[in-house]
Amino acid sequence: MEVAIITGASRGIGLEIAKRLVSAGYETFGLARQFDTCDLTSELFHPIVCDITNLSELTVAASQIVREKKRVDVLVNNAGVGIFGPLDSLKISDIDIMVRTNVTAPFVLTSELLFWLRKSSGYVINIASTAALKTQAQGAIYSATKSALLHFGDCLFEETRKQGVRVTTICPDITGETDFYQHNYFAPSENEDTFILPGCVADAVINVLNQRPGTVVSQIVVQAQRFQITKRPPSS
Ligand SMILES: NC(=O)c1ccc[n+]([C@@H]2O[C@H](COP(=O)([O-])OP(=O)(O)OC[C@H]3O[C@@H](n4cnc5c(N)ncnc54)[C@H](OP(=O)(O)O)[C@@H]3O)[C@@H](O)[C@H]2O)c1
């Protein structure tokens, strides 16, 4: 049975992707710090409690999976954190957590699993953001981390394409029905054409996996029809 590993599988976009991977028949290992509100129960789904910013926890989790399964077919680097505001209003710990979650963890996890992904002609699917593609005020660190992930994916593809590895970056626009904006000063507006949904990103993942051998979708941008946000005081 083909094996998928996805970070941030407990909620939001990652949970929706994990559900689709299970429906597509992948034995799916999902990493997150807690699964209390995760409603995915399937014999194909294995929740693994892991803080991906703790690199020893992350590498132990990865090696346990490959020791048991001896294969990895799909890696989805989905977990991410966004903290927005003027640069000098961010705490040092805000900057640090974004870099460690959005950049260091996917770089390290991909590196740890690359041997197995080469063996399976597997997929690396990175969930970046439209923030990787444009300049925006009050999002310098987040945008820079997502640009780094995007460029990492493109470079990794050049490095591994001859070995059969398929690398895709998906750039979702502002996404409703997630906890992503919980601690931020803005959130998706209520108008349905101003946000996408986690299922739209999961559809994109399945589309990537359904390409004929020899075809690689390098980048997908999923945008809302209109741009609109709601400003509000962040919850503590
Ligand atoms: N929502 C949007 O508008 C939007 C738009 C573009 C791109 N994205 C990107 O899409 C991805 C998913 O975001 P989302 O909207 O689904 O956010 P979310 O609802 O906040 O979910 C984030 C997921 O990442 C996990 N996570 C965060 N830090 C972690 C850590 N240190 N170790 C392990 N898991 C961790 C969370 O699980 P635990 O908290 O249980 O650990 C959760 O499963 C992110 O990379 C985000 O940057 C989101």
PDBQT file of the ligand as one rigid body, heavy atoms in Angstrom, charges set to zero:
ROOT
HETATM    1  N1  LIG A 301      -5.636  29.612   5.941  1.00  0.00    +0.000 N 
HETATM    2  C1  LIG A 301      -5.160  30.347   4.927  1.00  0.00    +0.000 C 
HETATM    3  O1  LIG A 301      -5.750  31.400   4.549  1.00  0.00    +0.000 OA
HETATM    4  C2  LIG A 301      -3.927  29.929   4.195  1.00  0.00    +0.000 A 
HETATM    5  C3  LIG A 301      -3.645  30.557   2.969  1.00  0.00    +0.000 A 
HETATM    6  C4  LIG A 301      -2.494  30.201   2.281  1.00  0.00    +0.000 A 
HETATM    7  C5  LIG A 301      -1.658  29.238   2.776  1.00  0.00    +0.000 A 
HETATM    8  N2  LIG A 301      -1.953  28.626   3.972  1.00  0.00    +0.000 N 
HETATM    9  C6  LIG A 301      -1.023  27.610   4.463  1.00  0.00    +0.000 C 
HETATM   10  O2  LIG A 301      -1.719  26.388   4.563  1.00  0.00    +0.000 OA
HETATM   11  C7  LIG A 301      -1.123  25.585   5.594  1.00  0.00    +0.000 C 
HETATM   12  C8  LIG A 301      -2.219  25.081   6.522  1.00  0.00    +0.000 C 
HETATM   13  O3  LIG A 301      -2.814  26.202   7.129  1.00  0.00    +0.000 OA
HETATM   14  P1  LIG A 301      -4.287  26.171   7.768  1.00  0.00    +0.000 P 
HETATM   15  O4  LIG A 301      -5.008  27.327   7.233  1.00  0.00    +0.000 OA
HETATM   16  O5  LIG A 301      -4.879  24.820   7.655  1.00  0.00    +0.000 OA
HETATM   17  O6  LIG A 301      -3.898  26.512   9.296  1.00  0.00    +0.000 OA
HETATM   18  P2  LIG A 301      -4.470  25.936  10.682  1.00  0.00    +0.000 P 
HETATM   19  O7  LIG A 301      -5.941  25.723  10.606  1.00  0.00    +0.000 OA
HETATM   20  O8  LIG A 301      -3.922  26.883  11.698  1.00  0.00    +0.000 OA
HETATM   21  O9  LIG A 301      -3.758  24.510  10.811  1.00  0.00    +0.000 OA
HETATM   22  C9  LIG A 301      -2.371  24.438  10.958  1.00  0.00    +0.000 C 
HETATM   23  C10 LIG A 301      -1.948  22.992  11.080  1.00  0.00    +0.000 C 
HETATM   24  O10 LIG A 301      -0.519  22.954  11.251  1.00  0.00    +0.000 OA
HETATM   25  C11 LIG A 301      -0.231  22.251  12.457  1.00  0.00    +0.000 C 
HETATM   26  N3  LIG A 301       0.965  22.791  13.101  1.00  0.00    +0.000 N 
HETATM   27  C12 LIG A 301       1.243  24.084  13.372  1.00  0.00    +0.000 A 
HETATM   28  N4  LIG A 301       2.408  24.168  14.033  1.00  0.00    +0.000 NA
HETATM   29  C13 LIG A 301       2.865  22.904  14.181  1.00  0.00    +0.000 A 
HETATM   30  C14 LIG A 301       3.993  22.338  14.791  1.00  0.00    +0.000 A 
HETATM   31  N5  LIG A 301       4.928  23.079  15.407  1.00  0.00    +0.000 N 
HETATM   32  N6  LIG A 301       4.148  20.990  14.757  1.00  0.00    +0.000 NA
HETATM   33  C15 LIG A 301       3.228  20.220  14.160  1.00  0.00    +0.000 A 
HETATM   34  N7  LIG A 301       2.131  20.696  13.558  1.00  0.00    +0.000 NA
HETATM   35  C16 LIG A 301       1.950  22.025  13.576  1.00  0.00    +0.000 A 
HETATM   36  C17 LIG A 301      -1.478  22.432  13.325  1.00  0.00    +0.000 C 
HETATM   37  O11 LIG A 301      -1.615  21.391  14.278  1.00  0.00    +0.000 OA
HETATM   38  P3  LIG A 301      -1.301  21.568  15.868  1.00  0.00    +0.000 P 
HETATM   39  O12 LIG A 301      -1.616  22.978  16.240  1.00  0.00    +0.000 OA
HETATM   40  O13 LIG A 301      -2.159  20.540  16.510  1.00  0.00    +0.000 OA
HETATM   41  O14 LIG A 301       0.145  21.242  15.994  1.00  0.00    +0.000 OA
HETATM   42  C18 LIG A 301      -2.573  22.312  12.279  1.00  0.00    +0.000 C 
HETATM   43  O15 LIG A 301      -2.824  20.962  11.982  1.00  0.00    +0.000 OA
HETATM   44  C19 LIG A 301      -0.084  26.471   6.271  1.00  0.00    +0.000 C 
HETATM   45  O16 LIG A 301       1.184  26.190   5.770  1.00  0.00    +0.000 OA
HETATM   46  C20 LIG A 301      -0.485  27.879   5.860  1.00  0.00    +0.000 C 
HETATM   47  O17 LIG A 301       0.625  28.755   5.829  1.00  0.00    +0.000 OA
HETATM   48  C21 LIG A 301      -3.075  28.957   4.690  1.00  0.00    +0.000 A 
ENDROOT
TORSDOF 0
